């Protein structure tokens, strides 16, 4: 069975970002997460991480379409 929740270190490895960047994504609310346990450790549901990745693909696609490489400004 696949793991339902991921630690921030696992999120940072999957996204190839620092642990501080993963923490910032969670704290800002950009990447939904929960705090569990007495020490309040962050956990990100695998489905939420996948949704975040898909949103970033969509945002990147929109950005690229709005800012095409080699546009008329270079002609």
Secondary structure, DSSP 8 states (H G I E B T S, - for coil): ---SEEEHHHHHHHHT--HHHHHHHHHHTSS--EEETTTTEEEEEHHHHHHHHHHHHHHHHHHHHHS-TT-GGG-
